[in-house]
Amino acid sequence: MDRVFLRNNESISLSLYPCCYALTLSVCAKRDYSTSRQKMVIRGHGLFSETAGDKIRGMTIDTLHDSFLLPTNYVPNLLNLISGRGGSASMICVRAGVDERCTEALDGKLNWQQFSALIRESRNEIDEPALGLYLGSQLTITTHGLLGLAAMSSSTLGEAADIACQYVATRTPLVSLRMEQQGRYACLKMDELYTLGDIRATFLEALIVTLIAVLRFVSAERARLIRVDFAFDEPEYGELYQAFFPCEVRFNQVANQLVIPQEDLSLPSQLADTQVQRQATQQCEEQLLKWKSQQRLSGQIQMMLARAKGRFPSFEQVADELVLSPRTLRRRLAGEGTSYKELLDQWRQDMACQYLTTTRLSVQQISHLLGYNDPANFGRAFRRRNAGLSPLNFRRQHAEQNVSSQASATITARNGAG
């Protein structure tokens, strides 16, 4: 019987696939070389480094730093892409605080600062703002490990999509996936569970491009892509999207999503195998449970808040989902230096800033996404956390800073050329 060996010496029978799916997943182990903690604040095009002494008003992205660690499943693909484009993977790792020697280790983990720095430094190294599009195009279904195996061996495209939605956290905890029917169409939606800062577009581009590749592979190129929506403004390289998306692309939408005909979910998988699918799904479940057991409670709750899409659970409901008594949950959160109210307030603040600075959603739309029944309540809460600045003034100030940054960059480029 043919077997393919995955991470942690796991193996699974591949009787139908004797020659093609050796899934070698190179990842890097956690190693933090940061010498000083910095905050990231919105300024100009995105998030810029702010030392403790700076007094710039902006969105502090500390939420991610201590909540959980991120798997390094796709770091080798990123570094290989950079090397192939003439960049130095070694220098990227040095600047990001990641030991390059660890990029082949099993069960690698990065903190948020390392993860975001790797993407940021990679973009800068090869001067490629569209890095996410190119990275996503290099991620085949076999690079997704057990999740990719479970998807490709599913009986139908719909079953593969359901498995991806259920176990995406085994590949990245930054987003959740859900399938939603809208009339004759099926929408695969990507909900951002955390503020992604200046790597947002890069991350989402890579994710959506590789998800399209998975849909095509499972359906043997028969799935029909109707539309792709992005919840951010069109980037300067927007024309390049035509080369990666053979369909309509819309920007500044309420959700990031892929849209296909509902009937395409019934398309049979070209490599359907019930036994392989069952075994791979079981191992995905084990990976998910292991990942959850390694996360702090605050990180798990943040994921719950993001999935709620404005319909936030009560403290008691959170305790029930975590199989804890309210008293135990309160005590354990206190041990992490936080509370449910603080987590909810911080999540709302971070997402409000992201929506205001990266989308054209109205204040009313944003308030509903954040669970406020009355936009006035959202406005009061926002001003309270932002030194009296209203949501509209915050958006206006950011836009002015963006224009100023663009002008400065243009002047600098001209001076350099001269």
Secondary structure as GFF3:
##gff-version 3
##sequence-region A 1 418
A	DSSP	beta_strand	3	5	.	.	.	ID=ss1
A	DSSP	three_ten_helix	7	9	.	.	.	ID=ss2
A	DSSP	beta_strand	11	13	.	.	.	ID=ss3
A	DSSP	beta_strand	39	43	.	.	.	ID=ss4
A	DSSP	beta_strand	46	50	.	.	.	ID=ss5
A	DSSP	beta_strand	70	71	.	.	.	ID=ss6
A	DSSP	alpha_helix	75	84	.	.	.	ID=ss7
A	DSSP	alpha_helix	89	96	.	.	.	ID=ss8
A	DSSP	three_ten_helix	100	104	.	.	.	ID=ss9
A	DSSP	beta_strand	109	110	.	.	.	ID=ss10
A	DSSP	alpha_helix	112	126	.	.	.	ID=ss11
A	DSSP	alpha_helix	131	137	.	.	.	ID=ss12
A	DSSP	three_ten_helix	141	144	.	.	.	ID=ss13
A	DSSP	alpha_helix	145	152	.	.	.	ID=ss14
A	DSSP	alpha_helix	157	167	.	.	.	ID=ss15
A	DSSP	three_ten_helix	168	170	.	.	.	ID=ss16
A	DSSP	beta_strand	175	182	.	.	.	ID=ss17
A	DSSP	beta_strand	185	192	.	.	.	ID=ss18
A	DSSP	three_ten_helix	197	199	.	.	.	ID=ss19
A	DSSP	alpha_helix	200	218	.	.	.	ID=ss20
A	DSSP	beta_strand	227	229	.	.	.	ID=ss21
A	DSSP	three_ten_helix	238	243	.	.	.	ID=ss22
A	DSSP	beta_strand	248	250	.	.	.	ID=ss23
A	DSSP	beta_strand	256	261	.	.	.	ID=ss24
A	DSSP	three_ten_helix	262	266	.	.	.	ID=ss25
A	DSSP	alpha_helix	274	294	.	.	.	ID=ss26
A	DSSP	alpha_helix	297	308	.	.	.	ID=ss27
A	DSSP	alpha_helix	315	321	.	.	.	ID=ss28
A	DSSP	alpha_helix	326	335	.	.	.	ID=ss29
A	DSSP	alpha_helix	340	358	.	.	.	ID=ss30
A	DSSP	alpha_helix	363	369	.	.	.	ID=ss31
A	DSSP	alpha_helix	375	385	.	.	.	ID=ss32
A	DSSP	alpha_helix	391	417	.	.	.	ID=ss33
###
